[in-house]
């Protein structure tokens, strides 16, 4: 993996870690619910990191289970690749197939690796100019 790709993955992972469940940066979540509602909306992600990724089912509960990866490219050219995990020797997902590469609504299918354990791992998409990341939770 190139140094540039690793830098992009690290940046996307950091962005995912800093965003809370409400889409507001983690540091801005302190306070009451009324304060959170009155807070300004979260800023848009930087150019190059605007693709949106979802996985279903998430969390997963069976080895070799098929999962569906969906989302949109956030201005990118279309789904080019799906990467799961950071270790090429022990990938989280296998048999990744892009079913629909439409930038406004892509879909890919994959199966969980047969030796996957309990944990959390990143799933990244490359949309030709925009990238996105989400976390896949496994309870097997």
Backbone as a ProteinNet text record, in pm:
[ID]
protein_1_A
[PRIMARY]
XXXXXXXXXXXXXXXXXXXXXXXXXXXXXXXXXXXXXXXXXXXXXXXXXXXXXXXXXXXXXXXXXXXXXXXXXXXXXXXXXXXXXXXXXXXXXXXXXXXXXXXXXXXXXXXXXXXXXXXXXXXXXXXXXXXXXXXXXXXX
[TERTIARY]
85.4	0	90.4	58.3	143.9	131.4	231.9	233.2	112.4	77.5	-37.9	-167.5	-182.2	-302.7	-311.3	-197.7	-197.9	-233.3	-182.9	-216.2	-365.7	-423.1	-567.4	-647.7	-606.3	-676.4	-668.6	-550.9	-535.3	-624	-630.2	-713.9	-861.3	-905.5	-1045.3	-1079.1	-986.6	-1010.3	-1020.9	-934.4	-939.4	-1070.9	-1114.1	-1241.5	-1356.3	-1357.9	-1464.1	-1461.9	-1344	-1332.7	-1375.3	-1358.5	-1393.4	-1540.7	-1609.4	-1751.9	-1831.8	-1925.3	-2010.7	-2133.9	-2223.2	-2343	-2436.4	-2424.1	-2512.5	-2453.3	-2330.5	-2266.7	-2195.7	-2198.8	-2132.8	-1998.7	-1890.8	-1762.6	-1773.3	-1697.9	-1708.4	-1692.5	-1604.8	-1584.1	-1703.8	-1791.6	-1908.2	-2029.7	-2017.8	-2133.5	-2161	-2071.3	-2093.8	-2209.2	-2284	-2394	-2527.4	-2635.1	-2768.9	-2817.9	-2928.5	-2985.2	-3028.2	-3076.8	-3117.8	-3000.7	-2884.8	-2765.8	-2722.1	-2732.7	-2692.3	-2782	-2913.4	-3006.5	-2979.5	-2934.1	-2908.2	-2770.9	-2685.8	-2551	-2557.5	-2456.9	-2452.4	-2424.8	-2468	-2444.9	-2295.4	-2260.6	-2120.6	-2071.8	-1947.8	-1896.1	-1886.6	-1891.6	-1877.8	-1737.6	-1725.2	-1591.6	-1509	-1377.9	-1294.2	-1306.6	-1277.9	-1280	-1188	-1235.1	-1159.3	-1208.6	-1292.3	-1343.2	-1493.4	-1566.6	-1710.5	-1801.5	-1746.9	-1832.3	-1895.6	-2018	-2092.4	-2102.6	-2072.5	-2069.5	-2156	-2236.4	-2316.3	-2298	-2306.5	-2297.2	-2418	-2474.1	-2588.9	-2569	-2588	-2614.8	-2488	-2505.3	-2395	-2450.1	-2415.7	-2308	-2345.3	-2241.4	-2257.8	-2239.1	-2298.4	-2295.7	-2250.3	-2221.3	-2181.1	-2060.9	-1969.2	-1860	-1919.4	-1857.3	-1902.4	-2036.7	-2085.2	-2211.8	-2195.3	-2295.1	-2290.5	-2334	-2261.8	-2296.6	-2314.9	-2392.7	-2416.9	-2357.9	-2278.4	-2215.2	-2285.1	-2344.2	-2416.3	-2369.1	-2407.9	-2375.6	-2380.7	-2322.7	-2311.7	-2171.3	-2131.2	-1992.8	-1965.7	-2063.7	-2040.5	-1969.1	-1997.6	-1932.9	-1825.5	-1793	-1694.3	-1751.8	-1667.5	-1705.6	-1779.8	-1779.4	-1843.2	-1758	-1817.9	-1746.4	-1639.5	-1514.9	-1401	-1349.7	-1351.8	-1296.7	-1353	-1355.6	-1393.6	-1278.3	-1228.5	-1121.8	-1175.1	-1140.9	-1189.7	-1072.6	-1047.7	-935.2	-807.9	-700.1	-573.2	-467.5	-500.7	-406.2	-441.3	-359.2	-388.6	-381	-305	-291.7	-413.1	-487.3	-603.9	-719.5	-776.6	-883.7	-1010.8	-1084.8	-1211.9	-1320	-1321.5	-1420.4	-1351.3	-1420.7	-1370.6	-1475.9	-1433.5	-1524.9	-1605.3	-1534.8	-1600.5	-1636.3	-1765.3	-1814.6	-1893.8	-1859.3	-1934	-2054.9	-2173.5	-2298.4	-2344.7	-2335.9	-2379.1	-2276.4	-2217.4	-2113.5	-2162.7	-2292.8	-2352.8	-2307.2	-2253.6	-2206.2	-2316.9	-2441.7	-2551.7	-2608.7	-2569.2	-2618.6	-2551.2	-2436.6	-2364.6	-2402.8	-2370.1	-2392.2	-2282.5	-2232.4	-2136.4	-2177	-2137.4	-2165	-2030.9	-2023.4	-1902	-1940.3	-1848.1	-1870.7	-1763.9	-1804.4	-1709.6	-1607.8	-1487	-1381.8	-1417.4	-1378.7	-1414.8	-1344.7	-1236	-1162.8	-1178.3	-1278.5	-1300.5	-1340.1	-1300.7	-1337.3	-1422.6	-1440.3	-1514.3	-1427.6	-1488.3	-1411	-1474.7	-1392.2	-1434.8	-1325.3	-1364.6	-1266.7	-1321.1	-1231.7	-1274.9	-1309.5	-1407.7	-1441.1	-1435	-1347.4	-1323.2	-1369.8	-1416.4	-1453.3	-1375.1	-1341.7	-1277.1	-1378	-1415	-1515.8	-1456	-1331	-1271.5	-1270.2	-1197.6	-1188.9	-1244.5	-1329.5	-1382.5	-1371	-1345.2	-1333	-1425.6	-1458.2	-1542.6	-1504.1	-1540.7	-1508.4	-1621.7	-1643.4	-1734.9	-1672.5	-1729.8	-1679.1	-1773.8	-1716.8	-1791.5	-1766.3	-1873.8	-1865.9	-1898.6	-1815.2	-1841	-1858.1	-1961.9	-1991	-2011.7	-1903.6	-1915.9	-1874.1
-116	0	122.8	223.1	340.2	429	513.1	606.4	699.6	744	832.9	764	635.4	560.2	543.3	514.7	500.6	632.3	744.8	875.9	902.5	868.2	887.1	799.9	675.3	584.9	637.7	684	738.2	861.1	947.1	1066.6	1032.3	936.8	895.3	827.8	746.3	680	782.6	884.4	989.8	1066	1096.7	1166.1	1083.3	953.6	866.1	859.6	858.1	851.1	979.6	1093.2	1220.9	1255.7	1190.3	1217.5	1126.9	1184.6	1106.1	1057.5	994.1	937.9	1045.1	1168.1	1274.3	1349.6	1315.5	1387.4	1511.7	1538.5	1654.3	1608.5	1686.2	1644.1	1606.5	1504.3	1448.6	1554	1651.2	1754.8	1846.6	1852.8	1940	1870.3	1744.5	1671.1	1693.8	1756.7	1779.9	1878.4	1867.5	1957.8	1886.4	1963.5	1906.1	1884.9	1814.8	1788.5	1918.5	2013.6	2142.7	2217.4	2209.4	2274.6	2208.7	2076.4	2004.3	2042	2058.4	2094.9	2236.2	2323.2	2460.8	2478.7	2377.5	2386.8	2396	2456.8	2466.8	2329.4	2306.2	2175.1	2150.2	2023.4	1985.2	2031.3	2073.4	2114.8	1995.5	2024.9	1918.8	1860.3	1731.4	1672.5	1739.8	1732.5	1795.6	1726.2	1801.3	1743.3	1622.4	1514.9	1391.1	1289.5	1333.1	1242.7	1259	1270.5	1298.8	1183	1068	953	903	854.4	801.9	650.6	576	429.4	371	268.4	194.7	46.1	-33.7	-179.1	-240.1	-341.3	-410.8	-560.2	-641.1	-607.3	-561.7	-475	-425.2	-395.9	-470.4	-568.6	-700	-773.3	-905	-1010.5	-1128.7	-1230.8	-1368.4	-1386.6	-1518.7	-1506.2	-1599.2	-1607.5	-1646.2	-1602.7	-1626.8	-1562.5	-1474.1	-1404.2	-1303.2	-1293.1	-1192.5	-1058.1	-952.9	-816.9	-733.4	-627.2	-534.8	-400.1	-344.6	-214.3	-117.1	-11.3	87	226.8	323.4	462.4	547.1	667.6	755.5	814.7	859.3	901.7	1047	1122.5	1259.2	1347.3	1329.7	1409.7	1333.6	1212.6	1129.8	1073.6	1006.6	958.3	826.4	752.3	621.4	527	421.4	327.8	254.1	266.6	202.8	82.7	90	-18.9	-13.7	-131.2	-144.7	-216.5	-159.6	-220	-245.1	-358.7	-392	-433.6	-358.1	-386.3	-327.5	-336.8	-280.2	-386.8	-511	-621.1	-703.7	-697.6	-770.2	-921.1	-968.8	-1112.4	-1172.6	-1091.7	-1138.5	-1040.2	-1035.8	-939.2	-971.4	-868.1	-882.1	-932.9	-881.1	-920.4	-989.8	-1088.2	-1161.3	-1158.4	-1191.8	-1199.5	-1069.6	-956.7	-826	-806.7	-779	-757.9	-627.9	-544.4	-420.6	-454.6	-435.3	-466.3	-344.8	-226.8	-101.5	5	70.1	170.1	314.1	334.6	467.4	561.5	678.5	770.7	821.6	820.6	868.3	759.2	635.3	525.3	394.8	365	242.7	126.7	4.2	-116.1	-216.5	-280.3	-389.5	-499.2	-621.3	-736.6	-799.8	-860.9	-929.5	-1030.2	-1120	-1215.2	-1195.9	-1218.5	-1209.4	-1321.9	-1293.6	-1394.8	-1509.3	-1632.2	-1747	-1748.7	-1676.7	-1676.2	-1546.4	-1468.2	-1339.4	-1361.9	-1271.5	-1280.5	-1162.5	-1144.7	-1030.5	-906	-796.8	-673.7	-570.2	-470.6	-359	-335.4	-313.7	-285.9	-187.7	-110.6	-12.3	-75.8	-19	-53.8	78	82.7	204.4	188	298.1	296.1	403.4	373.5	467.8	499.8	626.4	668.5	755.7	736.5	814.5	962.7	1003.6	1144.6	1171.1	1085.9	1096.9	960.4	959.4	833.7	842.1	726.1	720.8	600.8	605.5	497.8	478.5	355.9	323.6	209.5	176.4	68.5	-51.2	-169.1	-294.1	-360.8	-391.3	-456.5	-604.2	-691.8	-834.9	-894.2	-974.8	-1050.4	-1194.7	-1269.6	-1408.8	-1506.8
0	0	0	-79.3	-90.2	33.1	49.6	162.8	155.5	34.5	16.6	57.5	21.1	58.6	209.4	273.4	419.2	487.3	432.5	488.8	475.7	359.9	339.4	434.6	452.8	543.9	686	727.4	862.9	882.4	781.9	791.5	800.2	718.7	722.9	854.6	906.4	1034.6	1145.9	1141.8	1241.6	1232.9	1110.4	1092.5	1147.6	1118.4	1168.3	1320	1379.6	1524.4	1593.3	1525.5	1586.4	1573.9	1480.8	1464.8	1556.9	1627.6	1715.9	1642.7	1715.1	1653.8	1599.7	1646.4	1598.7	1481.8	1441.1	1333.2	1380.8	1509.4	1567.7	1621	1604.5	1658.4	1805.3	1845.8	1980.1	2088.7	2071.1	2171.9	2188.5	2087.9	2093.6	2151.6	2195	2243.4	2391.1	2463.7	2606	2622.6	2730.3	2757.3	2750.3	2756.7	2755.7	2613.3	2600.1	2468.7	2401.7	2478.7	2424.3	2364.1	2429.4	2375.8	2246	2238.8	2118.4	2001	2026.5	1920.6	1870.5	1958.8	1921.8	1858.2	1865.2	1809.7	1657.5	1601	1455.5	1395.5	1273.2	1211.7	1194.1	1189.4	1171.7	1034.7	1026.1	895.7	800.9	671.8	572.5	582	555.2	550.8	441.2	448.8	346.4	211.5	105.8	-27.9	-29.2	-89.7	-92.6	7.8	103.8	207.9	225.3	115.5	124	86.3	57.2	26.9	156.4	147	261.2	244.8	353.4	346.8	457.3	423.3	521.2	495.8	602.1	589.5	657.3	593.4	650.5	631.6	730.5	869.4	940.4	1034.9	1115.9	1254.5	1355.9	1363.5	1296.1	1257.6	1197.8	1306.2	1285	1390.5	1344.1	1214.4	1164.8	1071.8	1084.8	987.9	853.2	746.9	608.9	577.5	662	639	525.8	438.5	332.8	388.5	352.2	392.2	265.8	279.7	170	207.3	118.6	139.2	45.7	99.7	19.5	56.5	-23.1	6.5	-118.2	-107.2	-222.4	-225	-341.2	-362	-326.4	-283.4	-237.7	-338	-464.8	-568.6	-644.2	-601.2	-671.7	-800.3	-876.9	-1009.5	-1010.1	-901.9	-897	-815.6	-763.8	-678	-758.2	-713.1	-779.8	-702	-566.9	-485.3	-344.8	-280.3	-139.4	-70.3	38.8	117.9	257.6	314.3	448.5	535.6	640.1	728.4	672.1	748.7	705.6	681.3	703.1	690.6	567.7	464.5	339.9	356.6	453.2	473.8	544.6	619.8	694.3	673.1	552.5	526.4	605.4	637.6	708.8	614.6	492.4	392.2	276	220.1	103.5	-5.5	-125.2	-238.7	-254.3	-248.9	-263.5	-410	-435.4	-571	-577.3	-671.2	-692.1	-779.3	-723.3	-793.8	-872.7	-812.9	-876.1	-840.8	-941.4	-915.4	-930	-936.7	-952.9	-841.5	-873.6	-770.4	-677.9	-724	-639.4	-550.7	-571.3	-490	-529	-468	-504.7	-414.1	-461	-380.5	-413	-307.4	-322.5	-225.5	-256	-169.9	-134.3	-15.9	28.1	135.7	167	275.4	382.1	507	617.3	605.6	643.6	640.4	735.6	702.3	786	921.7	936.6	1064.1	1141.1	1106.4	1173.6	1318.6	1405.9	1546.8	1588.1	1717.6	1769.3	1755.6	1715.5	1705.1	1615.7	1582.5	1498.5	1395	1271.5	1166.9	1065.1	1002	903	769.2	702.5	564.7	488.1	388.7	312.7	169.3	109.3	-31.6	-105.3	-228.9	-319.1	-427.8	-436.2	-533.5	-643.8	-675	-782.9	-753.9	-654.6	-616.3	-477.9	-428.4	-292.7	-226.8	-98	-22.1	98.9	153.4	272.7	357	483.9	576.2	675.5	716.1	825.3	902.3	1015.4	1097.2	1091.2	1077.3	1079.2	1212.9	1284.1	1414.8	1396.9	1455.5	1445.3	1584.3	1601	1724.6	1681.7	1667.2	1620.8	1726.8
[MASK]
++++++++++++++++++++++++++++++++++++++++++++++++++++++++++++++++++++++++++++++++++++++++++++++++++++++++++++++++++++++++++++++++++++++++++++

